[in-house]
Each structure stands twice: as structure tokens, then as C-alpha cells.
Amino acid sequence: MSDESITANADELADQLVDASFDLSDAAPADVAAEADDELVMKYLDGQELSVEEIQQGLALSTRAGKVVPVLCGAALQNIGARALMDAIVAYLPDPAFRAVTGTNPVTQSAETLQANIAEPLAAMVLKTLADPFVGKLTYFRVYSGSLHSDTRVYNAGRQAEERIGGPPHLHPHVDALLR
């Protein structure tokens, strides 16, 4: 597939999405946003228009309460929608710093609550492990608390053994370039 066809397909897709989506100044998102906050409900019921910032605030509150699920479309390999996705994650999804995580300490078998804080002990979960012919074994994980550095020793609860983290955790440079 040539670069021209990718661009043409992206333009066609963008036109279709604009036709099928709603603008933040439309009534539908204002309706949903107003339900999230008493002040916004009163303003909306009084017939006043909600500003874009108020709609975004209401949608963020509704999303964080689990009443609204934002849906975004894009294509990561063609860098279509990546910026909008990142902006939406920051604007609408809950901040992990304000959410405690409860888990079982693998050594003591007792429940512990950890905050998303670099000063807390390391708590992470492996999402996927791949074997790359050039790099070796790559493991993708989510860090719930603490920090991880090169040559850090961590306890693997699955194997019930301590392991050493070899290199610095980072993604391949071409993946980072897509998000710029």
C-alpha cells in the first residue's frame, strides 16, 4: 500500500467520522454532561448554553463515574487519531494517582493497599512477554506503584523467586515517533 493511498483512505475516514460524530457544542453531549453536576443541570434546565469547557468537565465526571464510555477511532500505524486518543485519556479518564490499588502481598499473603506513588514499594503486573530475535525477551507490564530501574531486583510472585530486570524499560523508538 502506497503512502498516497494511506493518506487518501485517512482523509475519507476523517470525512466519514466527522459526519457520524457530534461536536461538543451539539445538544447530545451537553445533555449527558449536564447530568454529571448539579450546577450544570441547573444551568442547562434554565435554557443557558453550556460552554465547551463545562461540557468537557461534565463528560469527564460522567466517564470517571462509569456512566459514559468514550469511544475514539483511529489507526495507530498511520498516526490517525493518536493525539486525540492521548488528549482524551488525559481529559476524561481517572487519574491513577487518586486511586488506591489493593493486592495480596506474595510474601506475607496479607492484603495491602498501595497508592500510585514512586515512594511506595514496587507493584507491577506483567501484561505480555514477547521473544524478539534482535533484542531478546521483551516484557510489557503495568506499574501500579513504586519505580523500576536498570538492574533492579524484583520478586516474581508467579515463580516465587527474585529476578533481575536487565535493561531500562522503554519502547522501541519508532513507536515513540508515532505519538509525537
C-alpha positions as CSV (number, residue, x, y, z in Angstrom):
1,M,0.0,0.0,0.0
2,S,1.5,3.3,-1.0
3,D,1.7,6.4,1.2
4,E,-0.8,8.2,-1.2
5,S,-3.5,5.5,-0.7
6,I,-3.0,5.6,3.1
7,T,-3.4,9.4,3.0
8,A,-6.5,9.2,0.8
9,N,-8.0,6.5,3.0
10,A,-7.3,8.6,6.1
11,D,-9.0,11.6,4.5
12,E,-12.0,9.6,3.5
13,L,-12.2,8.1,7.0
14,A,-11.9,11.5,8.6
15,D,-14.8,12.9,6.5
16,Q,-17.0,9.9,7.4
17,L,-16.2,10.3,11.1
18,V,-17.0,14.0,11.1
19,D,-20.3,13.2,9.5
20,A,-21.1,10.5,12.1
21,S,-19.7,12.2,15.2
22,F,-21.1,15.1,17.3
23,D,-19.4,18.3,18.1
24,L,-19.0,19.4,21.7
25,S,-21.4,22.3,21.0
26,D,-24.2,19.9,20.0
27,A,-27.1,19.2,22.4
28,A,-26.3,15.4,22.9
29,P,-23.1,15.8,24.8
30,A,-24.4,18.9,26.7
31,D,-27.3,16.7,27.8
32,V,-25.0,14.0,29.1
33,A,-22.5,16.4,30.6
34,A,-25.2,18.3,32.5
35,E,-26.4,15.2,34.3
36,A,-22.9,14.9,35.9
37,D,-23.1,18.0,38.0
38,D,-25.9,19.8,39.8
39,E,-24.7,23.3,38.8
40,L,-24.6,22.2,35.1
41,V,-28.1,20.7,35.4
42,M,-29.5,23.9,36.7
43,K,-27.8,26.0,34.0
44,Y,-28.9,23.5,31.3
45,L,-32.5,23.5,32.6
46,D,-32.6,27.3,32.7
47,G,-32.0,27.2,29.0
48,Q,-28.5,28.6,29.1
49,E,-25.9,27.0,26.8
50,L,-23.0,25.1,28.3
51,S,-19.6,26.2,27.3
52,V,-17.2,23.7,25.7
53,E,-15.2,23.6,29.0
54,E,-18.3,22.9,31.0
55,I,-19.3,20.1,28.6
56,Q,-15.8,18.6,28.8
57,Q,-15.9,18.9,32.6
58,G,-19.3,17.1,32.7
59,L,-18.2,14.4,30.3
60,A,-15.0,13.8,32.4
61,L,-17.1,13.5,35.6
62,S,-19.5,11.1,33.9
63,T,-16.7,9.0,32.5
64,R,-15.0,8.8,35.8
65,A,-18.2,7.7,37.5
66,G,-18.7,5.0,34.9
67,K,-21.8,6.5,33.4
68,V,-20.3,7.3,30.0
69,V,-17.8,5.3,27.9
70,P,-15.9,7.5,25.4
71,V,-15.3,5.8,22.0
72,L,-12.5,7.1,19.8
73,C,-11.5,5.8,16.4
74,G,-8.1,5.9,14.8
75,A,-5.3,3.9,13.2
76,A,-2.0,3.8,15.1
77,L,0.2,2.7,12.3
78,Q,-0.9,5.6,10.1
79,N,-0.8,8.0,13.1
80,I,-4.5,8.8,12.7
81,G,-6.2,9.7,16.0
82,A,-3.2,9.0,18.3
83,R,-3.0,12.6,19.5
84,A,-6.8,12.8,20.1
85,L,-6.6,9.5,22.0
86,M,-3.9,10.7,24.3
87,D,-5.7,14.0,24.8
88,A,-8.9,12.1,25.7
89,I,-7.1,9.8,28.1
90,V,-5.8,12.9,30.0
91,A,-9.1,14.8,29.8
92,Y,-11.6,12.1,30.6
93,L,-10.2,9.1,32.3
94,P,-9.5,8.8,36.0
95,D,-6.1,9.9,37.2
96,P,-4.3,6.8,38.7
97,A,-2.7,8.9,41.4
98,F,-6.0,9.3,43.1
99,R,-6.9,5.6,43.0
100,A,-5.6,3.1,45.6
101,V,-4.8,-0.4,44.4
102,T,-5.4,-3.4,46.7
103,G,-3.5,-6.5,46.2
104,T,-2.1,-9.5,48.1
105,N,1.5,-9.3,49.3
106,P,3.0,-12.5,47.8
107,V,5.4,-13.0,50.8
108,T,3.0,-12.4,53.7
109,Q,-0.2,-13.3,51.9
110,S,-1.9,-10.3,53.5
111,A,-4.0,-7.7,51.7
112,E,-2.2,-4.4,51.1
113,T,-3.4,-1.0,49.7
114,L,-0.9,0.9,47.6
115,Q,-1.1,4.4,46.2
116,A,0.3,5.3,42.7
117,N,3.4,6.8,44.2
118,I,7.0,6.5,43.3
119,A,7.9,6.2,47.0
120,E,5.7,3.1,47.6
121,P,7.1,-0.4,47.1
122,L,7.1,-1.7,43.5
123,A,3.9,-3.4,42.5
124,A,3.6,-4.3,38.8
125,M,1.7,-6.8,36.7
126,V,3.1,-8.4,33.5
127,L,0.7,-7.9,30.6
128,K,2.7,-9.7,27.8
129,T,6.0,-11.2,27.1
130,L,7.5,-11.5,23.6
131,A,10.6,-13.1,22.2
132,D,12.3,-10.6,19.9
133,P,15.1,-12.0,17.7
134,F,17.1,-8.9,17.9
135,V,16.5,-7.7,21.5
136,G,15.7,-10.9,23.3
137,K,12.9,-11.3,25.7
138,L,10.6,-8.2,26.0
139,T,8.1,-7.9,28.8
140,Y,5.3,-5.3,28.9
141,F,3.9,-4.5,32.3
142,R,1.8,-2.0,34.2
143,V,3.4,-0.4,37.2
144,Y,0.9,0.3,40.0
145,S,3.3,1.8,42.5
146,G,7.0,2.3,43.0
147,S,9.7,2.6,40.4
148,L,11.8,0.4,38.3
149,H,15.4,1.0,37.2
150,S,18.0,-1.0,35.3
151,D,19.4,-3.9,37.4
152,T,16.5,-3.7,39.9
153,R,15.8,-7.0,41.7
154,V,12.1,-7.8,41.9
155,Y,10.1,-10.6,43.4
156,N,8.2,-12.6,40.8
157,A,5.0,-13.9,42.6
158,G,4.3,-16.4,39.7
159,R,7.6,-18.2,40.1
160,Q,8.0,-17.3,43.8
161,A,11.6,-16.2,43.1
162,E,13.6,-13.0,42.9
163,E,14.6,-11.8,39.4
164,R,16.8,-9.1,38.0
165,I,15.4,-6.6,35.5
166,G,18.1,-6.3,32.8
167,G,17.8,-3.1,30.8
168,P,16.0,0.1,31.1
169,P,12.2,-0.3,30.4
170,H,11.4,1.6,27.2
171,L,9.6,1.0,23.9
172,H,11.2,0.9,20.5
173,P,12.0,4.4,19.2
174,H,9.7,4.1,16.1
175,V,6.7,3.5,18.4
176,D,7.5,6.8,20.3
177,A,7.8,8.7,17.0
178,L,4.2,7.8,16.1
179,L,2.9,9.6,19.2
180,R,4.6,12.9,18.5
